[in-house]
Amino acid sequence: MRARRLLLIDNHPQARRALLVHLARVPGIAVAGNTADADEAVSLATVLQPDIILLEPKRLDAIRLARQLREVTPDSRILVYTSYPDLSEKEALLGAGASAYLLKSVDLNTLWAFLADATPLEARPSSNGTRLSSSEPQTDPKR
């Protein structure tokens, strides 16, 4: 099985560098590109056609960006990865094409397992077998 290609979008340089270091250790994941810029993110996504897009929404027009990414990469999973839970942002991003909304408070092993798992998001059981908690990926059942 080939590695899943990932595009990282985070405009905080230190956070992006730290994530890149950790992502390099995740079996089955290959970072295809990274950027801090929304326009460059759309260009990279168009060319790279990543399997996964990891998007930190703060300080970007994330809703517009998610719509653009969904248009140019209809088969990519867009995972919103944020430190600050915001219910209206979550709903808007899921409506704009994001596949999941995950809080950075989740431990790294959970994130890595989520990224490396080939199981479709809709088929992924929650830890308690019923509903996803705030620290687990919040998914749109249509994606």
C-alpha positions in Angstrom: 0.0 0.0 0.0 1.4 3.4 -0.9 1.8 6.1 1.7 -1.0 8.6 2.0 0.1 12.0 0.7 -0.6 14.9 3.1 -0.6 18.7 2.5 -0.1 20.7 5.7 -1.6 24.2 5.9 -0.7 26.2 9.0 0.4 29.8 9.1 2.2 29.5 12.4 5.8 28.7 11.5 6.8 27.0 14.7 3.7 24.9 14.9 4.1 23.9 11.2 7.8 22.9 11.8 6.9 20.9 14.8 4.1 19.1 13.0 6.4 18.3 10.1 8.9 16.7 12.4 6.2 14.5 14.0 4.5 13.7 10.6 7.9 12.4 9.3 7.6 9.6 11.9 4.1 8.5 11.0 4.1 5.2 9.1 2.0 5.4 5.9 2.0 9.2 5.7 4.2 11.2 3.3 4.2 15.0 3.5 3.8 16.1 -0.1 3.8 19.8 0.8 3.3 22.5 3.4 2.5 26.2 3.3 1.3 29.1 5.4 -0.5 30.8 2.6 -4.1 30.1 1.4 -3.5 30.9 -2.2 -0.4 28.7 -2.3 -2.4 26.0 -0.5 -4.9 25.9 -3.4 -2.1 25.8 -6.0 -0.3 23.0 -4.1 -3.5 21.0 -3.7 -4.3 21.4 -7.4 -0.9 20.0 -8.4 -0.3 17.5 -5.6 -3.8 16.1 -5.3 -3.1 15.0 -1.7 -5.0 12.2 0.1 -5.2 14.3 3.2 -5.2 18.1 3.8 -4.4 19.1 7.4 -5.7 22.6 7.9 -5.2 24.9 10.8 -8.0 27.5 10.3 -7.0 30.4 12.4 -5.9 33.6 10.8 -6.9 32.3 7.4 -10.3 32.6 5.6 -10.7 29.0 6.3 -14.3 28.6 5.1 -13.4 30.1 1.7 -10.2 28.0 1.6 -12.1 24.8 2.5 -14.5 25.4 -0.4 -11.6 26.1 -2.8 -9.7 23.0 -1.7 -12.8 20.8 -2.0 -13.3 22.1 -5.6 -9.7 21.4 -6.7 -9.3 18.2 -4.7 -12.7 16.5 -4.5 -11.2 13.2 -3.3 -9.0 14.6 -0.5 -10.0 14.4 3.1 -9.8 17.9 4.6 -9.0 17.6 8.3 -9.4 20.8 10.3 -6.9 20.7 13.2 -7.4 23.6 15.7 -6.5 24.7 19.2 -9.7 26.7 19.7 -13.0 24.9 19.5 -15.7 27.0 17.8 -19.0 25.4 17.1 -20.1 27.8 14.4 -16.7 27.6 12.7 -16.9 23.8 12.9 -20.3 23.7 11.3 -19.3 26.2 8.6 -16.1 24.3 7.8 -17.9 20.9 7.6 -20.5 22.6 5.4 -17.8 24.0 3.2 -16.2 20.7 2.5 -14.1 19.7 5.5 -14.2 16.0 6.3 -13.4 16.3 10.0 -12.8 18.8 12.8 -10.2 17.8 15.4 -9.0 19.6 18.4 -5.2 19.9 19.0 -5.8 18.8 22.6 -6.1 15.2 21.3 -2.9 13.2 21.9 -0.5 12.8 19.0 -1.0 9.1 18.8 -4.7 9.5 18.2 -4.0 12.0 15.4 -1.4 9.8 13.8 -3.7 6.8 14.0 -6.4 8.9 12.4 -4.2 10.0 9.6 -2.7 6.6 8.9 -5.9 4.6 9.1 -7.3 3.8 5.7 -10.8 3.2 7.0 -13.3 5.7 5.6 -14.3 8.3 8.1 -17.9 7.3 8.1 -17.0 3.7 9.1 -14.8 4.7 12.0 -16.3 3.9 15.3 -16.0 6.4 18.2 -14.2 5.3 21.4 -17.5 4.7 23.2 -19.3 3.2 20.3 -21.9 5.9 20.0 -21.0 9.6 19.6 -17.7 11.3 19.0 -16.3 13.3 22.0 -14.9 16.8 21.6 -11.4 15.4 21.4 -12.1 13.0 18.7 -12.6 13.8 15.0 -15.9 15.3 14.3 -16.9 14.1 10.8 -19.4 15.1 8.3 -21.3 11.8 7.4 -21.5 12.9 3.7 -17.6 13.0 3.3 
